[in-house]
C-alpha cells in the first residue's frame, strides 16, 4: 500500500524520482490486481516482477524499512 502511494526515497536517491514513480505505478497495478482478486499469494507474475526489480538494482529499501518498523510497533503495542 505504501509503495503504491509514495515513491520510495531509496530508489529516488539511487535512480532518480522518475524511476521511483515508475516503480510506484507498477506497484499500484499489482495492488489493484490484489484488491480485484486477480492476484494470489505466491503469484508467479509477482515473483517475476520482484526478480526484475532486483536484476535492475531497484530496491524499495525505505518502504521496506518503514513497513517492518510499523509491523514491529503494532506487535509491541497490541494487547496481550
mmCIF file of the N, C-alpha and C atoms, coordinates in Angstrom:
data_MODEL
# 
_entry.id   MODEL 
# 
loop_
_atom_site.group_PDB 
_atom_site.id 
_atom_site.type_symbol 
_atom_site.label_atom_id 
_atom_site.label_alt_id 
_atom_site.label_comp_id 
_atom_site.label_asym_id 
_atom_site.label_entity_id 
_atom_site.label_seq_id 
_atom_site.pdbx_PDB_ins_code 
_atom_site.Cartn_x 
_atom_site.Cartn_y 
_atom_site.Cartn_z 
_atom_site.occupancy 
_atom_site.B_iso_or_equiv 
_atom_site.pdbx_formal_charge 
_atom_site.auth_seq_id 
_atom_site.auth_comp_id 
_atom_site.auth_asym_id 
_atom_site.auth_atom_id 
_atom_site.pdbx_PDB_model_num 
ATOM 1   N N  . UNK A 1 1  ? 0.833  -1.192  0.000   1.00 0.00 ? 1  UNK A N  1 
ATOM 2   C CA . UNK A 1 1  ? 0.000  0.000   0.000   1.00 0.00 ? 1  UNK A CA 1 
ATOM 3   C C  . UNK A 1 1  ? 0.879  1.258   0.000   1.00 0.00 ? 1  UNK A C  1 
ATOM 4   N N  . UNK A 1 2  ? 1.883  1.258   0.851   1.00 0.00 ? 2  UNK A N  1 
ATOM 5   C CA . UNK A 1 2  ? 2.759  2.426   0.951   1.00 0.00 ? 2  UNK A CA 1 
ATOM 6   C C  . UNK A 1 2  ? 3.506  2.669   -0.356  1.00 0.00 ? 2  UNK A C  1 
ATOM 7   N N  . UNK A 1 3  ? 4.074  1.623   -0.929  1.00 0.00 ? 3  UNK A N  1 
ATOM 8   C CA . UNK A 1 3  ? 4.845  1.773   -2.169  1.00 0.00 ? 3  UNK A CA 1 
ATOM 9   C C  . UNK A 1 3  ? 3.945  2.156   -3.340  1.00 0.00 ? 3  UNK A C  1 
ATOM 10  N N  . UNK A 1 4  ? 2.664  1.853   -3.272  1.00 0.00 ? 4  UNK A N  1 
ATOM 11  C CA . UNK A 1 4  ? 1.730  2.229   -4.333  1.00 0.00 ? 4  UNK A CA 1 
ATOM 12  C C  . UNK A 1 4  ? 1.307  3.691   -4.222  1.00 0.00 ? 4  UNK A C  1 
ATOM 13  N N  . UNK A 1 5  ? 1.540  4.305   -3.070  1.00 0.00 ? 5  UNK A N  1 
ATOM 14  C CA . UNK A 1 5  ? 1.084  5.684   -2.853  1.00 0.00 ? 5  UNK A CA 1 
ATOM 15  C C  . UNK A 1 5  ? 2.215  6.711   -2.814  1.00 0.00 ? 5  UNK A C  1 
ATOM 16  N N  . UNK A 1 6  ? 3.414  6.267   -2.429  1.00 0.00 ? 6  UNK A N  1 
ATOM 17  C CA . UNK A 1 6  ? 4.527  7.202   -2.231  1.00 0.00 ? 6  UNK A CA 1 
ATOM 18  C C  . UNK A 1 6  ? 5.774  6.628   -2.915  1.00 0.00 ? 6  UNK A C  1 
ATOM 19  N N  . UNK A 1 7  ? 6.453  7.434   -3.729  1.00 0.00 ? 7  UNK A N  1 
ATOM 20  C CA . UNK A 1 7  ? 7.685  6.917   -4.353  1.00 0.00 ? 7  UNK A CA 1 
ATOM 21  C C  . UNK A 1 7  ? 8.739  6.629   -3.282  1.00 0.00 ? 7  UNK A C  1 
ATOM 22  N N  . UNK A 1 8  ? 9.397  5.498   -3.423  1.00 0.00 ? 8  UNK A N  1 
ATOM 23  C CA . UNK A 1 8  ? 10.405 5.098   -2.445  1.00 0.00 ? 8  UNK A CA 1 
ATOM 24  C C  . UNK A 1 8  ? 11.614 6.028   -2.530  1.00 0.00 ? 8  UNK A C  1 
ATOM 25  N N  . UNK A 1 9  ? 12.003 6.599   -1.401  1.00 0.00 ? 9  UNK A N  1 
ATOM 26  C CA . UNK A 1 9  ? 13.103 7.572   -1.401  1.00 0.00 ? 9  UNK A CA 1 
ATOM 27  C C  . UNK A 1 9  ? 14.453 6.922   -1.676  1.00 0.00 ? 9  UNK A C  1 
ATOM 28  N N  . UNK A 1 10 ? 14.615 5.638   -1.322  1.00 0.00 ? 10 UNK A N  1 
ATOM 29  C CA . UNK A 1 10 ? 15.873 4.950   -1.624  1.00 0.00 ? 10 UNK A CA 1 
ATOM 30  C C  . UNK A 1 10 ? 16.039 4.790   -3.139  1.00 0.00 ? 10 UNK A C  1 
ATOM 31  N N  . UNK A 1 11 ? 14.978 4.379   -3.803  1.00 0.00 ? 11 UNK A N  1 
ATOM 32  C CA . UNK A 1 11 ? 15.027 4.263   -5.264  1.00 0.00 ? 11 UNK A CA 1 
ATOM 33  C C  . UNK A 1 11 ? 15.254 5.638   -5.879  1.00 0.00 ? 11 UNK A C  1 
ATOM 34  N N  . UNK A 1 12 ? 14.579 6.656   -5.354  1.00 0.00 ? 12 UNK A N  1 
ATOM 35  C CA . UNK A 1 12 ? 14.746 8.017   -5.886  1.00 0.00 ? 12 UNK A CA 1 
ATOM 36  C C  . UNK A 1 12 ? 16.188 8.501   -5.748  1.00 0.00 ? 12 UNK A C  1 
ATOM 37  N N  . UNK A 1 13 ? 16.816 8.235   -4.604  1.00 0.00 ? 13 UNK A N  1 
ATOM 38  C CA . UNK A 1 13 ? 18.215 8.646   -4.406  1.00 0.00 ? 13 UNK A CA 1 
ATOM 39  C C  . UNK A 1 13 ? 19.158 7.899   -5.331  1.00 0.00 ? 13 UNK A C  1 
ATOM 40  N N  . UNK A 1 14 ? 18.894 6.614   -5.515  1.00 0.00 ? 14 UNK A N  1 
ATOM 41  C CA . UNK A 1 14 ? 19.786 5.775   -6.310  1.00 0.00 ? 14 UNK A CA 1 
ATOM 42  C C  . UNK A 1 14 ? 19.586 5.941   -7.820  1.00 0.00 ? 14 UNK A C  1 
ATOM 43  N N  . UNK A 1 15 ? 18.307 6.126   -8.244  1.00 0.00 ? 15 UNK A N  1 
ATOM 44  C CA . UNK A 1 15 ? 17.994 6.052   -9.675  1.00 0.00 ? 15 UNK A CA 1 
ATOM 45  C C  . UNK A 1 15 ? 17.196 7.237   -10.206 1.00 0.00 ? 15 UNK A C  1 
ATOM 46  N N  . UNK A 1 16 ? 16.796 8.141   -9.321  1.00 0.00 ? 16 UNK A N  1 
ATOM 47  C CA . UNK A 1 16 ? 16.032 9.310   -9.754  1.00 0.00 ? 16 UNK A CA 1 
ATOM 48  C C  . UNK A 1 16 ? 14.546 9.162   -9.452  1.00 0.00 ? 16 UNK A C  1 
ATOM 49  N N  . UNK A 1 17 ? 13.902 10.308  -9.337  1.00 0.00 ? 17 UNK A N  1 
ATOM 50  C CA . UNK A 1 17 ? 12.493 10.343  -8.970  1.00 0.00 ? 17 UNK A CA 1 
ATOM 51  C C  . UNK A 1 17 ? 11.605 9.718   -10.052 1.00 0.00 ? 17 UNK A C  1 
ATOM 52  N N  . UNK A 1 18 ? 11.979 9.871   -11.299 1.00 0.00 ? 18 UNK A N  1 
ATOM 53  C CA . UNK A 1 18 ? 11.171 9.283   -12.384 1.00 0.00 ? 18 UNK A CA 1 
ATOM 54  C C  . UNK A 1 18 ? 11.105 7.766   -12.258 1.00 0.00 ? 18 UNK A C  1 
ATOM 55  N N  . UNK A 1 19 ? 12.220 7.133   -11.970 1.00 0.00 ? 19 UNK A N  1 
ATOM 56  C CA . UNK A 1 19 ? 12.246 5.678   -11.786 1.00 0.00 ? 19 UNK A CA 1 
ATOM 57  C C  . UNK A 1 19 ? 11.423 5.293   -10.557 1.00 0.00 ? 19 UNK A C  1 
ATOM 58  N N  . UNK A 1 20 ? 11.542 6.067   -9.483  1.00 0.00 ? 20 UNK A N  1 
ATOM 59  C CA . UNK A 1 20 ? 10.751 5.794   -8.280  1.00 0.00 ? 20 UNK A CA 1 
ATOM 60  C C  . UNK A 1 20 ? 9.261  5.887   -8.574  1.00 0.00 ? 20 UNK A C  1 
ATOM 61  N N  . UNK A 1 21 ? 8.868  6.849   -9.390  1.00 0.00 ? 21 UNK A N  1 
ATOM 62  C CA . UNK A 1 21 ? 7.455  6.970   -9.772  1.00 0.00 ? 21 UNK A CA 1 
ATOM 63  C C  . UNK A 1 21 ? 7.021  5.801   -10.662 1.00 0.00 ? 21 UNK A C  1 
ATOM 64  N N  . UNK A 1 22 ? 7.911  5.320   -11.513 1.00 0.00 ? 22 UNK A N  1 
ATOM 65  C CA . UNK A 1 22 ? 7.600  4.165   -12.356 1.00 0.00 ? 22 UNK A CA 1 
ATOM 66  C C  . UNK A 1 22 ? 7.339  2.933   -11.490 1.00 0.00 ? 22 UNK A C  1 
ATOM 67  N N  . UNK A 1 23 ? 8.198  2.702   -10.507 1.00 0.00 ? 23 UNK A N  1 
ATOM 68  C CA . UNK A 1 23 ? 8.003  1.566   -9.596  1.00 0.00 ? 23 UNK A CA 1 
ATOM 69  C C  . UNK A 1 23 ? 6.708  1.744   -8.809  1.00 0.00 ? 23 UNK A C  1 
ATOM 70  N N  . UNK A 1 24 ? 6.420  2.961   -8.396  1.00 0.00 ? 24 UNK A N  1 
ATOM 71  C CA . UNK A 1 24 ? 5.183  3.234   -7.675  1.00 0.00 ? 24 UNK A CA 1 
ATOM 72  C C  . UNK A 1 24 ? 3.973  2.898   -8.552  1.00 0.00 ? 24 UNK A C  1 
ATOM 73  N N  . UNK A 1 25 ? 3.997  3.282   -9.814  1.00 0.00 ? 25 UNK A N  1 
ATOM 74  C CA . UNK A 1 25 ? 2.893  2.989   -10.730 1.00 0.00 ? 25 UNK A CA 1 
ATOM 75  C C  . UNK A 1 25 ? 2.748  1.482   -10.951 1.00 0.00 ? 25 UNK A C  1 
ATOM 76  N N  . UNK A 1 26 ? 3.862  0.787   -11.081 1.00 0.00 ? 26 UNK A N  1 
ATOM 77  C CA . UNK A 1 26 ? 3.810  -0.668  -11.225 1.00 0.00 ? 26 UNK A CA 1 
ATOM 78  C C  . UNK A 1 26 ? 3.208  -1.309  -9.982  1.00 0.00 ? 26 UNK A C  1 
ATOM 79  N N  . UNK A 1 27 ? 3.589  -0.808  -8.829  1.00 0.00 ? 27 UNK A N  1 
ATOM 80  C CA . UNK A 1 27 ? 3.056  -1.328  -7.568  1.00 0.00 ? 27 UNK A CA 1 
ATOM 81  C C  . UNK A 1 27 ? 1.555  -1.097  -7.486  1.00 0.00 ? 27 UNK A C  1 
ATOM 82  N N  . UNK A 1 28 ? 1.116  0.052   -7.942  1.00 0.00 ? 28 UNK A N  1 
ATOM 83  C CA . UNK A 1 28 ? -0.314 0.367   -7.933  1.00 0.00 ? 28 UNK A CA 1 
ATOM 84  C C  . UNK A 1 28 ? -1.089 -0.643  -8.786  1.00 0.00 ? 28 UNK A C  1 
ATOM 85  N N  . UNK A 1 29 ? -0.531 -1.044  -9.912  1.00 0.00 ? 29 UNK A N  1 
ATOM 86  C CA . UNK A 1 29 ? -1.183 -2.049  -10.754 1.00 0.00 ? 29 UNK A CA 1 
ATOM 87  C C  . UNK A 1 29 ? -1.295 -3.387  -10.015 1.00 0.00 ? 29 UNK A C  1 
ATOM 88  N N  . UNK A 1 30 ? -0.231 -3.785  -9.321  1.00 0.00 ? 30 UNK A N  1 
ATOM 89  C CA . UNK A 1 30 ? -0.273 -5.024  -8.532  1.00 0.00 ? 30 UNK A CA 1 
ATOM 90  C C  . UNK A 1 30 ? -1.294 -4.896  -7.408  1.00 0.00 ? 30 UNK A C  1 
ATOM 91  N N  . UNK A 1 31 ? -1.372 -3.739  -6.777  1.00 0.00 ? 31 UNK A N  1 
ATOM 92  C CA . UNK A 1 31 ? -2.342 -3.505  -5.698  1.00 0.00 ? 31 UNK A CA 1 
ATOM 93  C C  . UNK A 1 31 ? -3.772 -3.662  -6.220  1.00 0.00 ? 31 UNK A C  1 
ATOM 94  N N  . UNK A 1 32 ? -4.050 -3.067  -7.376  1.00 0.00 ? 32 UNK A N  1 
ATOM 95  C CA . UNK A 1 32 ? -5.388 -3.192  -7.966  1.00 0.00 ? 32 UNK A CA 1 
ATOM 96  C C  . UNK A 1 32 ? -5.722 -4.651  -8.261  1.00 0.00 ? 32 UNK A C  1 
ATOM 97  N N  . UNK A 1 33 ? -4.749 -5.384  -8.789  1.00 0.00 ? 33 UNK A N  1 
ATOM 98  C CA . UNK A 1 33 ? -4.976 -6.808  -9.073  1.00 0.00 ? 33 UNK A CA 1 
ATOM 99  C C  . UNK A 1 33 ? -5.309 -7.564  -7.790  1.00 0.00 ? 33 UNK A C  1 
ATOM 100 N N  . UNK A 1 34 ? -4.622 -7.233  -6.703  1.00 0.00 ? 34 UNK A N  1 
ATOM 101 C CA . UNK A 1 34 ? -4.882 -7.884  -5.407  1.00 0.00 ? 34 UNK A CA 1 
ATOM 102 C C  . UNK A 1 34 ? -6.294 -7.567  -4.920  1.00 0.00 ? 34 UNK A C  1 
ATOM 103 N N  . UNK A 1 35 ? -6.652 -6.295  -4.967  1.00 0.00 ? 35 UNK A N  1 
ATOM 104 C CA . UNK A 1 35 ? -7.971 -5.864  -4.495  1.00 0.00 ? 35 UNK A CA 1 
ATOM 105 C C  . UNK A 1 35 ? -9.084 -6.518  -5.323  1.00 0.00 ? 35 UNK A C  1 
ATOM 106 N N  . UNK A 1 36 ? -8.863 -6.654  -6.613  1.00 0.00 ? 36 UNK A N  1 
ATOM 107 C CA . UNK A 1 36 ? -9.864 -7.238  -7.501  1.00 0.00 ? 36 UNK A CA 1 
ATOM 108 C C  . UNK A 1 36 ? -9.875 -8.771  -7.465  1.00 0.00 ? 36 UNK A C  1 
ATOM 109 N N  . UNK A 1 37 ? -9.010 -9.351  -6.649  1.00 0.00 ? 37 UNK A N  1 
ATOM 110 C CA . UNK A 1 37 ? -8.981 -10.800 -6.520  1.00 0.00 ? 37 UNK A CA 1 
ATOM 111 C C  . UNK A 1 37 ? -8.279 -11.520 -7.667  1.00 0.00 ? 37 UNK A C  1 
ATOM 112 N N  . UNK A 1 38 ? -7.517 -10.764 -8.476  1.00 0.00 ? 38 UNK A N  1 
ATOM 113 C CA . UNK A 1 38 ? -6.804 -11.368 -9.600  1.00 0.00 ? 38 UNK A CA 1 
ATOM 114 C C  . UNK A 1 38 ? -5.371 -11.763 -9.242  1.00 0.00 ? 38 UNK A C  1 
ATOM 115 N N  . UNK A 1 39 ? -4.997 -11.548 -8.005  1.00 0.00 ? 39 UNK A N  1 
ATOM 116 C CA . UNK A 1 39 ? -3.634 -11.839 -7.558  1.00 0.00 ? 39 UNK A CA 1 
ATOM 117 C C  . UNK A 1 39 ? -3.709 -12.663 -6.289  1.00 0.00 ? 39 UNK A C  1 
ATOM 118 N N  . UNK A 1 40 ? -2.964 -13.715 -6.268  1.00 0.00 ? 40 UNK A N  1 
ATOM 119 C CA . UNK A 1 40 ? -2.927 -14.593 -5.101  1.00 0.00 ? 40 UNK A CA 1 
ATOM 120 C C  . UNK A 1 40 ? -1.522 -14.586 -4.510  1.00 0.00 ? 40 UNK A C  1 
ATOM 121 N N  . UNK A 1 41 ? -1.459 -14.911 -3.242  1.00 0.00 ? 41 UNK A N  1 
ATOM 122 C CA . UNK A 1 41 ? -0.169 -15.023 -2.574  1.00 0.00 ? 41 UNK A CA 1 
ATOM 123 C C  . UNK A 1 41 ? 0.680  -16.052 -3.313  1.00 0.00 ? 41 UNK A C  1 
ATOM 124 N N  . UNK A 1 42 ? 1.938  -15.736 -3.545  1.00 0.00 ? 42 UNK A N  1 
ATOM 125 C CA . UNK A 1 42 ? 2.831  -16.640 -4.258  1.00 0.00 ? 42 UNK A CA 1 
ATOM 126 C C  . UNK A 1 42 ? 2.678  -16.570 -5.766  1.00 0.00 ? 42 UNK A C  1 
ATOM 127 N N  . UNK A 1 43 ? 2.012  -15.538 -6.287  1.00 0.00 ? 43 UNK A N  1 
ATOM 128 C CA . UNK A 1 43 ? 1.782  -15.393 -7.724  1.00 0.00 ? 43 UNK A CA 1 
ATOM 129 C C  . UNK A 1 43 ? 3.106  -15.351 -8.491  1.00 0.00 ? 43 UNK A C  1 
ATOM 130 N N  . UNK A 1 44 ? 3.195  -16.122 -9.565  1.00 0.00 ? 44 UNK A N  1 
ATOM 131 C CA . UNK A 1 44 ? 4.436  -16.185 -10.353 1.00 0.00 ? 44 UNK A CA 1 
ATOM 132 C C  . UNK A 1 44 ? 4.751  -14.846 -11.024 1.00 0.00 ? 44 UNK A C  1 
ATOM 133 N N  . UNK A 1 45 ? 3.725  -14.142 -11.476 1.00 0.00 ? 45 UNK A N  1 
ATOM 134 C CA . UNK A 1 45 ? 3.955  -12.840 -12.096 1.00 0.00 ? 45 UNK A CA 1 
ATOM 135 C C  . UNK A 1 45 ? 4.565  -11.853 -11.120 1.00 0.00 ? 45 UNK A C  1 
ATOM 136 N N  . UNK A 1 46 ? 4.083  -11.879 -9.899  1.00 0.00 ? 46 UNK A N  1 
ATOM 137 C CA . UNK A 1 46 ? 4.629  -11.007 -8.862  1.00 0.00 ? 46 UNK A CA 1 
ATOM 138 C C  . UNK A 1 46 ? 6.070  -11.390 -8.542  1.00 0.00 ? 46 UNK A C  1 
ATOM 139 N N  . UNK A 1 47 ? 6.334  -12.678 -8.511  1.00 0.00 ? 47 UNK A N  1 
ATOM 140 C CA . UNK A 1 47 ? 7.703  -13.147 -8.262  1.00 0.00 ? 47 UNK A CA 1 
ATOM 141 C C  . UNK A 1 47 ? 8.631  -12.711 -9.404  1.00 0.00 ? 47 UNK A C  1 
ATOM 142 N N  . UNK A 1 48 ? 8.141  -12.766 -10.646 1.00 0.00 ? 48 UNK A N  1 
ATOM 143 C CA . UNK A 1 48 ? 8.961  -12.317 -11.783 1.00 0.00 ? 48 UNK A CA 1 
ATOM 144 C C  . UNK A 1 48 ? 9.220  -10.816 -11.713 1.00 0.00 ? 48 UNK A C  1 
ATOM 145 N N  . UNK A 1 49 ? 8.197  -10.045 -11.299 1.00 0.00 ? 49 UNK A N  1 
ATOM 146 C CA . UNK A 1 49 ? 8.378  -8.600  -11.166 1.00 0.00 ? 49 UNK A CA 1 
ATOM 147 C C  . UNK A 1 49 ? 9.412  -8.298  -10.084 1.00 0.00 ? 49 UNK A C  1 
ATOM 148 N N  . UNK A 1 50 ? 9.332  -8.994  -8.967  1.00 0.00 ? 50 UNK A N  1 
ATOM 149 C CA . UNK A 1 50 ? 10.305 -8.835  -7.885  1.00 0.00 ? 50 UNK A CA 1 
ATOM 150 C C  . UNK A 1 50 ? 11.715 -9.144  -8.388  1.00 0.00 ? 50 UNK A C  1 
ATOM 151 N N  . UNK A 1 51 ? 11.852 -10.229 -9.146  1.00 0.00 ? 51 UNK A N  1 
ATOM 152 C CA . UNK A 1 51 ? 13.169 -10.604 -9.689  1.00 0.00 ? 51 UNK A CA 1 
ATOM 153 C C  . UNK A 1 51 ? 13.670 -9.545  -10.669 1.00 0.00 ? 51 UNK A C  1 
ATOM 154 N N  . UNK A 1 52 ? 12.765 -8.982  -11.474 1.00 0.00 ? 52 UNK A N  1 
ATOM 155 C CA . UNK A 1 52 ? 13.159 -7.943  -12.427 1.00 0.00 ? 52 UNK A CA 1 
ATOM 156 C C  . UNK A 1 52 ? 13.620 -6.681  -11.698 1.00 0.00 ? 52 UNK A C  1 
ATOM 157 N N  . UNK A 1 53 ? 12.933 -6.330  -10.613 1.00 0.00 ? 53 UNK A N  1 
ATOM 158 C CA . UNK A 1 53 ? 13.379 -5.180  -9.816  1.00 0.00 ? 53 UNK A CA 1 
ATOM 159 C C  . UNK A 1 53 ? 14.789 -5.418  -9.286  1.00 0.00 ? 53 UNK A C  1 
ATOM 160 N N  . UNK A 1 54 ? 14.998 -6.598  -8.733  1.00 0.00 ? 54 UNK A N  1 
ATOM 161 C CA . UNK A 1 54 ? 16.320 -6.928  -8.183  1.00 0.00 ? 54 UNK A CA 1 
ATOM 162 C C  . UNK A 1 54 ? 17.384 -6.914  -9.266  1.00 0.00 ? 54 UNK A C  1 
ATOM 163 N N  . UNK A 1 55 ? 17.065 -7.483  -10.431 1.00 0.00 ? 55 UNK A N  1 
ATOM 164 C CA . UNK A 1 55 ? 18.030 -7.531  -11.528 1.00 0.00 ? 55 UNK A CA 1 
ATOM 165 C C  . UNK A 1 55 ? 18.391 -6.116  -11.993 1.00 0.00 ? 55 UNK A C  1 
ATOM 166 N N  . UNK A 1 56 ? 17.444 -5.196  -11.905 1.00 0.00 ? 56 UNK A N  1 
ATOM 167 C CA . UNK A 1 56 ? 17.681 -3.805  -12.295 1.00 0.00 ? 56 UNK A CA 1 
ATOM 168 C C  . UNK A 1 56 ? 18.333 -2.987  -11.185 1.00 0.00 ? 56 UNK A C  1 
ATOM 169 N N  . UNK A 1 57 ? 18.550 -3.614  -10.031 1.00 0.00 ? 57 UNK A N  1 
ATOM 170 C CA . UNK A 1 57 ? 19.150 -2.908  -8.906  1.00 0.00 ? 57 UNK A CA 1 
ATOM 171 C C  . UNK A 1 57 ? 18.181 -1.987  -8.197  1.00 0.00 ? 57 UNK A C  1 
ATOM 172 N N  . UNK A 1 58 ? 16.882 -2.246  -8.374  1.00 0.00 ? 58 UNK A N  1 
ATOM 173 C CA . UNK A 1 58 ? 15.861 -1.412  -7.736  1.00 0.00 ? 58 UNK A CA 1 
ATOM 174 C C  . UNK A 1 58 ? 15.422 -2.064  -6.437  1.00 0.00 ? 58 UNK A C  1 
ATOM 175 N N  . UNK A 1 59 ? 15.712 -1.379  -5.339  1.00 0.00 ? 59 UNK A N  1 
ATOM 176 C CA . UNK A 1 59 ? 15.417 -1.898  -4.013  1.00 0.00 ? 59 UNK A CA 1 
ATOM 177 C C  . UNK A 1 59 ? 14.590 -0.871  -3.255  1.00 0.00 ? 59 UNK A C  1 
ATOM 178 N N  . UNK A 1 60 ? 13.294 -1.144  -3.076  1.00 0.00 ? 60 UNK A N  1 
ATOM 179 C CA . UNK A 1 60 ? 12.483 -0.197  -2.308  1.00 0.00 ? 60 UNK A CA 1 
ATOM 180 C C  . UNK A 1 60 ? 12.790 -0.296  -0.814  1.00 0.00 ? 60 UNK A C  1 
ATOM 181 N N  . UNK A 1 61 ? 14.022 0.016   -0.466  1.00 0.00 ? 61 UNK A N  1 
ATOM 182 C CA . UNK A 1 61 ? 14.507 -0.161  0.899   1.00 0.00 ? 61 UNK A CA 1 
ATOM 183 C C  . UNK A 1 61 ? 13.839 0.713   1.931   1.00 0.00 ? 61 UNK A C  1 
ATOM 184 N N  . UNK A 1 62 ? 13.542 1.964   1.585   1.00 0.00 ? 62 UNK A N  1 
ATOM 185 C CA . UNK A 1 62 ? 12.897 2.842   2.551   1.00 0.00 ? 62 UNK A CA 1 
ATOM 186 C C  . UNK A 1 62 ? 11.506 2.321   2.886   1.00 0.00 ? 62 UNK A C  1 
ATOM 187 N N  . UNK A 1 63 ? 10.769 1.921   1.860   1.00 0.00 ? 63 UNK A N  1 
ATOM 188 C CA . UNK A 1 63 ? 9.426  1.389   2.077   1.00 0.00 ? 63 UNK A CA 1 
ATOM 189 C C  . UNK A 1 63 ? 9.487  0.121   2.910   1.00 0.00 ? 63 UNK A C  1 
ATOM 190 N N  . UNK A 1 64 ? 10.436 -0.742  2.616   1.00 0.00 ? 64 UNK A N  1 
ATOM 191 C CA . UNK A 1 64 ? 10.584 -1.985  3.381   1.00 0.00 ? 64 UNK A CA 1 
ATOM 192 C C  . UNK A 1 64 ? 10.901 -1.678  4.843   1.00 0.00 ? 64 UNK A C  1 
ATOM 193 N N  . UNK A 1 65 ? 11.809 -0.754  5.081   1.00 0.00 ? 65 UNK A N  1 
ATOM 194 C CA . UNK A 1 65 ? 12.168 -0.395  6.458   1.00 0.00 ? 65 UNK A CA 1 
ATOM 195 C C  . UNK A 1 65 ? 10.976 0.165   7.221   1.00 0.00 ? 65 UNK A C  1 
ATOM 196 N N  . UNK A 1 66 ? 10.216 1.046   6.578   1.00 0.00 ? 66 UNK A N  1 
ATOM 197 C CA . UNK A 1 66 ? 9.042  1.618   7.240   1.00 0.00 ? 66 UNK A CA 1 
ATOM 198 C C  . UNK A 1 66 ? 7.978  0.559   7.517   1.00 0.00 ? 66 UNK A C  1 
ATOM 199 N N  . UNK A 1 67 ? 7.812  -0.363  6.600   1.00 0.00 ? 67 UNK A N  1 
ATOM 200 C CA . UNK A 1 67 ? 6.823  -1.432  6.786   1.00 0.00 ? 67 UNK A CA 1 
ATOM 201 C C  . UNK A 1 67 ? 7.203  -2.313  7.962   1.00 0.00 ? 67 UNK A C  1 
ATOM 202 N N  . UNK A 1 68 ? 8.466  -2.721  8.022   1.00 0.00 ? 68 UNK A N  1 
ATOM 203 C CA . UNK A 1 68 ? 8.925  -3.569  9.125   1.00 0.00 ? 68 UNK A CA 1 
ATOM 204 C C  . UNK A 1 68 ? 8.811  -2.832  10.452  1.00 0.00 ? 68 UNK A C  1 
ATOM 205 N N  . UNK A 1 69 ? 9.180  -1.560  10.461  1.00 0.00 ? 69 UNK A N  1 
ATOM 206 C CA . UNK A 1 69 ? 9.076  -0.781  11.704  1.00 0.00 ? 69 UNK A CA 1 
ATOM 207 C C  . UNK A 1 69 ? 7.619  -0.662  12.153  1.00 0.00 ? 69 UNK A C  1 
ATOM 208 N N  . UNK A 1 70 ? 6.702  -0.437  11.222  1.00 0.00 ? 70 UNK A N  1 
ATOM 209 C CA . UNK A 1 70 ? 5.285  -0.330  11.579  1.00 0.00 ? 70 UNK A CA 1 
ATOM 210 C C  . UNK A 1 70 ? 4.744  -1.651  12.115  1.00 0.00 ? 70 UNK A C  1 
ATOM 211 N N  . UNK A 1 71 ? 5.138  -2.766  11.494  1.00 0.00 ? 71 UNK A N  1 
ATOM 212 C CA . UNK A 1 71 ? 4.693  -4.077  11.962  1.00 0.00 ? 71 UNK A CA 1 
ATOM 213 C C  . UNK A 1 71 ? 5.250  -4.377  13.358  1.00 0.00 ? 71 UNK A C  1 
ATOM 214 N N  . UNK A 1 72 ? 6.508  -4.023  13.580  1.00 0.00 ? 72 UNK A N  1 
ATOM 215 C CA . UNK A 1 72 ? 7.104  -4.228  14.898  1.00 0.00 ? 72 UNK A CA 1 
ATOM 216 C C  . UNK A 1 72 ? 6.381  -3.388  15.949  1.00 0.00 ? 72 UNK A C  1 
ATOM 217 N N  . UNK A 1 73 ? 6.140  -2.129  15.646  1.00 0.00 ? 73 UNK A N  1 
ATOM 218 C CA . UNK A 1 73 ? 5.427  -1.271  16.585  1.00 0.00 ? 73 UNK A CA 1 
ATOM 219 C C  . UNK A 1 73 ? 4.035  -1.806  16.877  1.00 0.00 ? 73 UNK A C  1 
ATOM 220 N N  . UNK A 1 74 ? 3.333  -2.254  15.842  1.00 0.00 ? 74 UNK A N  1 
ATOM 221 C CA . UNK A 1 74 ? 1.983  -2.809  16.044  1.00 0.00 ? 74 UNK A CA 1 
ATOM 222 C C  . UNK A 1 74 ? 2.041  -4.038  16.943  1.00 0.00 ? 74 UNK A C  1 
ATOM 223 N N  . UNK A 1 75 ? 3.035  -4.886  16.741  1.00 0.00 ? 75 UNK A N  1 
ATOM 224 C CA . UNK A 1 75 ? 3.122  -6.090  17.569  1.00 0.00 ? 75 UNK A CA 1 
ATOM 225 C C  . UNK A 1 75 ? 3.479  -5.772  19.023  1.00 0.00 ? 75 UNK A C  1 
ATOM 226 N N  . UNK A 1 76 ? 4.259  -4.722  19.219  1.00 0.00 ? 76 UNK A N  1 
ATOM 227 C CA . UNK A 1 76 ? 4.656  -4.344  20.577  1.00 0.00 ? 76 UNK A CA 1 
ATOM 228 C C  . UNK A 1 76 ? 3.545  -3.629  21.335  1.00 0.00 ? 76 UNK A C  1 
ATOM 229 N N  . UNK A 1 77 ? 2.658  -2.975  20.615  1.00 0.00 ? 77 UNK A N  1 
ATOM 230 C CA . UNK A 1 77 ? 1.596  -2.226  21.271  1.00 0.00 ? 77 UNK A CA 1 
ATOM 231 C C  . UNK A 1 77 ? 0.275  -2.972  21.322  1.00 0.00 ? 77 UNK A C  1 
ATOM 232 N N  . UNK A 1 78 ? 0.215  -4.126  20.690  1.00 0.00 ? 78 UNK A N  1 
ATOM 233 C CA . UNK A 1 78 ? -1.009 -4.942  20.707  1.00 0.00 ? 78 UNK A CA 1 
ATOM 234 C C  . UNK A 1 78 ? -1.201 -5.545  22.080  1.00 0.00 ? 78 UNK A C  1 
ATOM 235 N N  . UNK A 1 79 ? -2.409 -5.453  22.611  1.00 0.00 ? 79 UNK A N  1 
ATOM 236 C CA . UNK A 1 79 ? -2.656 -6.034  23.939  1.00 0.00 ? 79 UNK A CA 1 
ATOM 237 C C  . UNK A 1 79 ? -2.399 -7.544  23.932  1.00 0.00 ? 79 UNK A C  1 
ATOM 238 N N  . UNK A 1 80 ? -1.837 -8.030  25.020  1.00 0.00 ? 80 UNK A N  1 
ATOM 239 C CA . UNK A 1 80 ? -1.511 -9.464  25.109  1.00 0.00 ? 80 UNK A CA 1 
ATOM 240 C C  . UNK A 1 80 ? -2.727 -10.299 25.410  1.00 0.00 ? 80 UNK A C  1 
# 
